[in-house]
Amino acid sequence: MNKQENSDHTAVEVAEIRKLRQQLANFNPADGTLEVLFNMPDGKIVRVPVTSKVKIRLLSKEIRNYLAEEQLMKQCRED
């Protein structure tokens, strides 16, 4: 992959991350509106509902922070 293709790919990834962060920022937590999925090593999927608004806000904030870090790393690699 040449530098231009890599740069285009990174720009698309950064745009997707921004979109996800914006969606999470606009997320209105209500009881029962979040479910965490875990993919187990044996292939089973375990669904865990998050029922507390406080926990939903905390998880949403952590995910937004993680996405912000990912976005920064991708932008730094692009430069």
N, C-alpha and C positions, 0 to 999 in steps of 0.2 A: 504494500500500500504506500503510495507516495505521500508527501507531506500535505498536499492540497486535499487529497481524499481523507486523510487522517483528521485534518482540521475541520472539514465538512462534517465528518462523523461525530467529532467532539462537539461541534456547535449544535448538532441535533440532540445529542445526549444532554447538553446543558439546557437547551430549550425544554426538553421533557422534564428535567428536574425542576426547573422554574415553574412549569405548569403544575406539577404535583405539589410543590410547596405552596403555591397560590390556592389550590383546592383545599389543602389542609388548613391554611390560614382562614378560609371562608367556612370551614366546617363548623356547624352548630351542634355541639355535643348535647345529646339528650340520652336519658337512660335507655340502654339497650341498643344504641346505634353503632356500636363498635364490636367487632369480633376478630380475635387474633387466631390465625391459622398456623399450626405447626406441622411441618412435614417430617414425619418420623423416619428413621433409617430403614424400617421395614416397608416403607411406602404408604403407610396409613397416614391420614390427615386427621389431626385433632383440632377441633374448633372450641375456642374458649371465649364465651361472651364476656365483655367488660361492661358491668352494669352501673358503675359509679361514675358520675360526671367528672369528679375530680381526677380519677384514674384515666378517664378518656382524655381530659385536657393534658395531663402529664405525658401520656403516650404520644399524643399528637405533637406536643412541643418537642419531645425527644426525637421523633421522626423528622420533624422540620429541621432541627439542628443537625442531624445526621445528613440530611439531603443538602443542607447548606455547605457542610464540609466536603461532601462529594463534588458539589458544583465548583467550589474553590479549587479543589485538586485537579479537576478536569480543565478548568480555565488556566491554571498554572502550567499544566503540561502542554497546553496549546501555545502558550507564549514562548 
